[in-house]
Amino acid sequence: MTKNGVTTLREKGSEQFEDIKLSGKNFVHYDYRHTNGVLFSVVKPTLEICRQERDKWIVNKLSGN
């Protein structure tokens, strides 16, 4: 998913994710490349929560925040 700490996600409007362990707990590292080319990246306990955060981010971007 990353190379030298940089995301490999290039295609606009696409997502990628992987399960990771942090301090013995399971998390999902999630990347989304918006259709405008901006990258959204988050680490949360589940993929569903990651996508909810992405959706909030998109709404904020569309409203100018």
Secondary structure, DSSP 4 states (H G I P E B T S, - for coil): -EETTEE---STTEEEEEEEEETTEEEEEEEEE-TTS-EEEEEESSHHHHHHHHHHHHHHHHTT-
